[in-house]
Each structure stands twice: as structure tokens, then as C-alpha cells.
Amino acid sequence: MSLLLTNRPTAALLFALLLLNFYLFHRLLRQPVIDLQTTITSTPILTSSSSSSSSSSSSAASSSIAGQDLLPSILPTSSPTSTSTSTSTTTITTTTTTAPSSPTTIPPQEKQKEKRIPLKLWQKTGPRGLIPPTPEYISTWTTLNPSLRHEILSDESSTAYVTSTYTTLWPEVAALYNAIQVPIVKADLLRLLILYADGGIWSDLDVGCERPTRVGRKAGDVNVVVGLEFDGWQFASWTVMATAGSGHMRAAIEYVMGQMGGIARANNVTMEGVTMEMIPDVVDASGPQAITVALLQSLSRELAQPVGRANISQIREPTLLGDVLVLPQAAFAARQGGYPTDQGPYLVSHHYAGSWKNQQGGEEGAQ
């Protein structure tokens, strides 16, 4: 040490190094912290009659999502996305589309806050099994998502699943499922039962995955992810995501139970006696329109304010309604919507294989 101190050039160099280290350390401490979390920009839109603001009803009850990680959904790593489905009916008028007039924040369901959408894909095959090109569509999911858990149910394993899961959990539902004889209604109900009991991603077998699926990242409290069909005002049913135990999925199950019960009573038959011919429109009874109406009604009850079609029609970016994330048309129905270029990337492609085409509401070519 004494030699270093007596050697002036060496001492000067050491002193300069100490000053440089101190300067760099000081600069490091002053660097801002960069938040890499996704941001959800709340857009106050719902209004009450006491306010004089003139907000548009079509933007009511929503929050828009910005950022790169769009939370538990089928969203890509780079930008917001959307979804869609295809069906058209105008007979259901139980939801309102009028937005009140003063800004309000829509809170998510309290009991679902800490849950995540499982990275598991659920699908169901018909009596003919996995016929081409179904395996090609499935491979898009497994190739783009190597860690994705995947389960395909048959008619027999679907019945076993519902019986073992719901006989104790919700016996009326187990009885209803086992009594229904119309295959398409049975499949529609199965979708809801799986998502309510186990959560995850439901996707029909004729749907291909276009981008890697992001599920489980939290960018807010989201318990259901749906996308708009190409018509722009109802939710697609071919791809739906949810956390287990979502109250909205339960509401959808109850809605289908009510629809099917009403049809049985109107025709003076038991549930086993309901045929495809007795159902005015399966889209309304158990399909995408049923899901749309049930979810909007559930949101309206939970948020104590009207949430209707005006809140979902023709959205252009991912939009939060309470704890339901609604994706625009391009995400799930780009092929049917003419491949829109202003709604984010395409997430899945629906190929309309038409597995439900015979007059009994079953798979074409099956008895």
C-alpha cells in the first residue's frame, strides 16, 4: 500500500477509477423503472340518468386493452387481437342496448380475481371420429403451442365426463345432458359444462390455430374470452375461453336449460322426446346467440346496469366488459369477415367443416 501511495501515477489512476465507479453507480440509481406489464386503459362509458354527458351507447360498458401481453387469452405476443363467430337471428330481445348517461367503472367478479385460464384445449369428435382434414387443424394447435394440454372427447367419454363431474356438482345438469337426444344441442351444452367445471380453451375440430396461444398471463381480471362473429354483433361459439367456475358460464348453462325446458313444455314431451324439428332455431336455443344473450344478461345483472348488443357491435380492438374480454371480428372470424386489416392479427381460422348437417342435428353421414 505504501508503495502505491508513493507512486503518484498509480495513485492518481486508482483515484480516477474510484471517481468513475461512483459516477456510474449514481447514474444507475437514477434510472427509471420500466413497467413491462400490460396496461389496461379504462374507458369510462356507462352513464346514469343523473349525468348530462352525451356518450355513445355503442361504447358503453367497456375498457380497452393496450400493450403487448394481452392476458389470459389466445392473444399473440405482439399486438391486440380479436375474435368472431357466424350466426344470424333476431328473435331474442331480452338484452338492452341503451347505455345510461354517467361514467362508471365496471368491476370484475370478485370471486374470480385470482384465477387463470388453463392452457388446455378441449375438443369433441363425432361418431365418425377424426376424419380428414381434422388432424391437420389439430396439428396447428399442437405445433404452435408445444406446452398445450389437449383432450379430445368422444360421445362415450363426454357422457362419462358429465356424469362423473356433474352428478354431485349439479345433478339437474347431468340429468338434462343425459336426456337430450339432439346431438348438436348436446355438443353445445358440453362446451359450456367443460368450461364451467374445468376452464380452458374450447375449440371446434374445424378450427385451426394461426398464432401461438397466450393463456395464464394476467393483464387484468379476465374470466371469459369471446370473439365476435363476422356479423359483428354476436359471440362466436367455435372458440371460447374461460376460467373454471365463471359465473357467466353458469349463466349460459342455465339459459340453455331454460330454452330446452321451454321447448319440451311447448311440445308436451319429456326432454328425451325433444327432436330437432321441435327446436325453432338451435342457434337461439344452445348456440352462439344463446351464449351472447346469456353473457350480456349475466353482465347486466352483475354490474347492475344494462349491457347489450350496442356494447359489442363492430368493435375494432379487444374490449373489456366487466371481466369478459371481447375480441374483434378478425381474431376468430377473419375468413368469414373478408380478412379485415384494421382489427389486429388473425388468431384462429374457422373452416366450417359442417359436422352437424343431418336432419336429426347430428354428424353428416352418421345415423
C-alpha positions in Angstrom: 0.0 0.0 0.0 2.8 2.4 0.9 4.4 1.7 -2.5 1.1 2.5 -4.3 0.8 5.8 -2.4 4.3 6.8 -3.1 3.9 6.0 -6.8 1.9 9.1 -7.8 0.8 8.0 -11.3 -0.6 4.7 -9.9 -2.4 6.6 -7.1 -3.9 9.1 -9.5 -5.2 6.2 -11.7 -6.8 4.5 -8.7 -8.4 7.7 -7.6 -9.8 8.3 -11.1 -11.2 4.8 -11.2 -12.9 5.3 -7.9 -14.5 8.5 -9.1 -15.7 6.8 -12.3 -17.3 3.9 -10.3 -19.0 6.4 -8.0 -20.4 8.3 -11.0 -21.6 5.2 -12.8 -23.3 3.8 -9.7 -25.0 7.2 -9.1 -26.3 7.2 -12.7 -27.6 3.6 -12.3 -29.6 4.5 -9.2 -31.3 7.4 -11.1 -32.5 5.2 -14.0 -36.4 5.0 -14.1 -38.1 1.6 -13.5 -39.7 0.4 -16.7 -43.0 -1.4 -16.2 -43.3 -4.2 -18.7 -46.8 -5.3 -17.6 -49.6 -4.9 -20.0 -51.7 -1.8 -19.4 -55.5 -1.8 -19.4 -56.7 1.6 -20.2 -60.1 2.1 -18.5 -62.6 4.0 -20.6 -65.4 5.3 -18.6 -68.6 5.0 -20.6 -71.6 3.7 -18.8 -73.7 6.6 -17.7 -76.5 7.2 -15.3 -79.6 9.3 -15.8 -78.3 11.9 -13.3 -75.5 13.0 -15.7 -75.8 15.3 -18.6 -72.9 13.8 -20.6 -73.8 12.6 -24.1 -71.8 9.4 -24.5 -72.4 7.0 -27.3 -74.3 3.8 -26.4 -72.1 1.7 -28.6 -69.0 2.4 -26.4 -70.8 1.7 -23.1 -69.6 -0.6 -20.5 -66.1 -1.2 -22.0 -62.4 -0.8 -21.3 -59.8 -1.0 -24.0 -56.6 -3.1 -23.7 -53.3 -1.8 -24.9 -49.8 -3.3 -24.7 -48.1 -6.4 -25.9 -49.1 -9.1 -23.5 -52.9 -9.2 -23.7 -53.5 -11.5 -20.7 -55.1 -15.0 -20.4 -56.4 -15.4 -23.9 -55.5 -16.6 -27.3 -53.6 -13.4 -27.9 -50.3 -13.2 -29.7 -47.1 -11.8 -28.2 -47.1 -8.7 -30.4 -50.4 -6.9 -30.6 -54.0 -6.8 -29.6 -56.3 -9.3 -31.4 -59.9 -10.1 -32.0 -62.5 -12.9 -32.4 -65.6 -13.6 -34.3 -68.4 -16.1 -35.0 -71.1 -16.7 -37.5 -74.9 -16.9 -37.0 -77.8 -14.7 -37.5 -81.0 -14.4 -35.6 -83.1 -11.5 -34.3 -85.7 -13.3 -32.2 -84.1 -12.8 -28.8 -84.9 -9.4 -27.4 -84.1 -9.8 -23.7 -80.9 -7.7 -23.6 -80.9 -3.9 -23.8 -78.6 -1.8 -25.9 -79.2 1.5 -24.4 -76.4 2.9 -22.3 -77.2 5.2 -19.4 -75.5 8.5 -19.1 -72.7 8.9 -16.5 -69.2 7.4 -16.4 -68.9 4.3 -14.3 -66.2 1.6 -14.0 -67.3 -2.0 -14.5 -65.8 -4.2 -11.8 -64.9 -7.8 -12.4 -66.4 -10.7 -10.5 -64.8 -10.7 -7.1 -64.7 -14.4 -6.6 -62.8 -15.0 -9.9 -60.0 -12.4 -9.4 -57.1 -14.8 -8.7 -58.0 -17.4 -11.3 -56.3 -18.1 -14.6 -57.5 -19.6 -17.9 -55.8 -23.0 -18.1 -53.6 -23.7 -21.1 -55.7 -26.7 -22.1 -57.6 -27.3 -25.3 -60.8 -29.2 -25.2 -62.4 -30.7 -28.3 -65.0 -33.3 -29.2 -65.3 -35.7 -32.1 -68.4 -37.2 -33.5 -69.4 -40.9 -34.3 -67.1 -40.9 -37.4 -64.0 -40.0 -35.4 -61.2 -37.8 -36.7 -61.7 -37.6 -40.4 -59.5 -35.5 -42.8 -58.8 -32.6 -42.7 -59.4 -32.6 -38.9 -56.0 -33.9 -38.0 -54.4 -31.0 -39.9 -56.4 -28.4 -38.0 -55.4 -30.1 -34.7 -51.7 -30.1 -35.6 -51.8 -26.3 -35.9 -52.7 -26.1 -32.2 -50.1 -28.6 -31.0 -47.3 -27.3 -33.3 -47.7 -23.7 -32.4 -48.2 -24.5 -28.7 -45.9 -27.3 -27.6 -46.9 -27.0 -24.0 -50.6 -27.0 -24.7 -52.5 -29.8 -22.9 -55.1 -31.4 -25.3 -58.1 -33.6 -24.7 -60.5 -34.9 -27.4 -63.7 -36.4 -26.1 -65.9 -38.9 -27.9 -69.6 -39.3 -27.4 -69.0 -42.0 -24.8 -66.3 -40.2 -22.9 -68.3 -37.0 -23.0 -71.2 -38.7 -21.2 -68.8 -40.2 -18.7 -67.2 -36.8 -18.1 -70.6 -35.0 -17.5 -71.9 -37.9 -15.3 -68.8 -38.0 -13.1 -68.4 -34.3 -12.9 -72.0 -33.0 -12.5 -73.9 -35.8 -10.7 -72.8 -34.3 -7.4 -71.9 -30.8 -8.5 -75.1 -30.0 -10.3 -77.4 -33.1 -10.7 -80.1 -31.3 -12.7 -77.5 -30.6 -15.4 -76.2 -34.2 -15.5 -79.8 -35.4 -15.9 -80.5 -32.8 -18.7 -77.4 -33.7 -20.6 -78.1 -37.4 -20.5 -81.7 -36.8 -21.5 -81.0 -34.6 -24.6 -81.2 -36.6 -27.8 -80.3 -33.9 -30.3 -76.5 -34.2 -30.9 -75.8 -30.6 -31.8 -77.6 -29.4 -28.6 -75.7 -31.9 -26.6 -72.4 -30.7 -28.0 -73.3 -27.1 -27.4 -74.1 -27.8 -23.8 -71.0 -29.9 -23.3 -68.8 -26.9 -24.3 -70.3 -24.8 -21.5 -70.2 -27.7 -19.0 -66.5 -28.3 -19.6 -65.6 -24.6 -19.4 -67.6 -24.1 -16.2 -66.1 -27.2 -14.4 -62.5 -27.1 -15.6 -61.9 -24.0 -17.6 -59.5 -23.7 -20.6 -60.0 -23.3 -24.3 -62.8 -24.9 -26.2 -62.4 -25.0 -30.0 -64.4 -27.0 -32.6 -62.5 -29.5 -34.6 -62.8 -27.5 -37.8 -60.8 -24.6 -36.3 -57.1 -24.0 -37.0 -54.8 -22.0 -34.8 -53.0 -19.2 -36.6 -50.7 -17.9 -33.8 -49.2 -19.2 -30.5 -51.8 -19.1 -27.7 -51.1 -17.0 -24.7 -53.1 -18.2 -21.7 -52.5 -17.6 -18.0 -50.7 -14.2 -18.2 -52.7 -11.7 -16.2 -53.3 -8.2 -17.6 -56.4 -7.6 -15.5 -59.2 -9.7 -14.2 -60.5 -11.6 -17.2 -62.5 -14.7 -16.7 -64.1 -15.2 -20.1 -62.7 -14.5 -23.6 -65.1 -14.5 -26.6 -64.9 -13.1 -30.1 -67.3 -11.5 -32.5 -68.6 -13.4 -35.4 -68.4 -11.9 -38.9 -71.8 -10.3 -38.4 -70.2 -8.2 -35.7 -72.9 -8.4 -33.1 -72.9 -11.8 -31.5 -70.2 -14.0 -30.0 -68.6 -16.9 -31.8 -69.1 -20.3 -30.2 -66.5 -22.3 -32.1 -63.7 -20.9 -29.8 -64.4 -19.8 -26.3 -62.1 -19.5 -23.2 -62.9 -19.3 -19.5 -61.7 -19.8 -16.0 -63.2 -22.7 -14.1 -66.3 -21.6 -12.1 -67.0 -18.5 -14.0 -70.5 -17.2 -13.2 -71.0 -16.2 -16.8 -70.6 -19.8 -17.9 -73.0 -20.9 -15.3 -75.5 -18.3 -16.6 -75.1 -19.7 -20.1 -75.8 -23.2 -18.8 -78.9 -22.0 -17.1 -80.0 -20.2 -20.2 -79.7 -23.4 -22.3 -81.6 -25.3 -19.6 -84.4 -22.8 -19.7 -84.6 -22.8 -23.5 -84.7 -26.6 -23.8 -87.2 -26.9 -20.9 -89.4 -24.4 -22.7 -89.3 -26.3 -25.9 -90.2 -29.6 -24.2 -93.1 -28.0 -22.4 -94.3 -26.3 -25.6 -94.4 -29.7 -27.4 -95.8 -31.6 -24.4 -92.9 -34.0 -24.3 -90.1 -35.0 -21.9 -86.6 -33.9 -22.7 -85.9 -37.3 -24.2 -88.7 -36.6 -26.6 -87.4 -33.3 -28.0 -86.4 -33.6 -31.6 -84.5 -31.3 -34.0 -87.8 -30.4 -35.7 -89.2 -29.0 -32.4 -86.4 -26.5 -32.0 -87.2 -23.3 -33.8 -83.6 -22.3 -34.2 -80.7 -24.2 -32.5 -78.6 -21.0 -32.7 -81.0 -19.4 -30.3 -81.5 -22.4 -28.1 -78.0 -23.5 -27.4 -75.6 -22.0 -30.0 -73.8 -18.6 -30.4 -76.9 -16.5 -29.9 -77.7 -18.3 -26.7 -74.2 -17.7 -25.4 -74.4 -14.0 -26.4 -77.7 -13.3 -24.7 -76.7 -15.3 -21.6 -73.4 -13.4 -21.2 -74.9 -10.0 -21.7 -77.7 -10.7 -19.3 -75.2 -12.0 -16.7 -73.1 -8.9 -17.1 -76.1 -6.7 -16.7 -77.1 -8.4 -13.5 -73.7 -8.4 -12.1 -72.9 -4.8 -12.9 -76.4 -3.5 -12.1 -76.5 -1.7 -15.4 -77.6 -2.5 -18.9 -75.1 -4.3 -21.1 -76.4 -5.2 -24.6 -75.6 -5.5 -28.2 -74.7 -1.8 -28.6 -71.7 -2.5 -26.3 -70.3 -5.2 -28.6 -71.3 -4.3 -32.1 -68.5 -3.7 -34.5 -65.7 -3.3 -32.0 -62.2 -2.8 -33.6 -60.0 -3.7 -30.6 -60.0 -6.0 -27.6 -62.6 -4.6 -25.2 -63.3 -5.5 -21.6 -66.9 -5.7 -20.4 -66.5 -6.3 -16.7 -64.4 -9.5 -16.6 -65.4 -10.6 -20.2 -62.8 -9.8 -22.9 -64.5 -9.4 -26.3 -62.2 -9.7 -29.3 -62.9 -8.1 -32.6 -64.0 -10.0 -35.7 -60.5 -10.5 -37.2 -59.4 -12.7 -34.3 -61.7 -15.7 -34.7 -63.7 -15.0 -37.9 -61.2 -13.3 -40.3 -62.0 -15.8 -43.1 -65.7 -15.0 -42.9 -65.3 -11.3 -42.4 -63.1 -10.7 -45.5 -59.8 -10.6 -43.6 -60.2 -7.1 -42.1 -56.9 -5.2 -41.8 -57.8 -2.7 -39.0 -58.6 -5.1 -36.1 -55.3 -6.8 -35.2 -53.9 -10.2 -36.2 -55.9 -13.3 -37.0 -55.8 -15.8 -34.2 -57.8 -18.8 -35.4 -59.5 -19.8 -38.7 -62.9 -21.5 -38.8 -63.3 -23.7 -41.8 -66.9 -24.7 -41.5 -66.4 -28.4 -42.0 -70.2 -28.8 -41.4 -70.1 -31.7 -39.0 -73.7 -31.0 -37.9 -75.7 -31.4 -41.1 -78.2 -34.2 -40.9 -81.9 -33.6 -40.2 -81.5 -35.0 -36.6 -78.9 -32.4 -35.7 -76.1 -34.9 -35.9 -73.0 -35.5 -37.8 -73.4 -35.8 -41.6 -73.1 -39.4 -42.6 -73.9 -40.7 -39.1 -77.2 -42.4 -38.2 
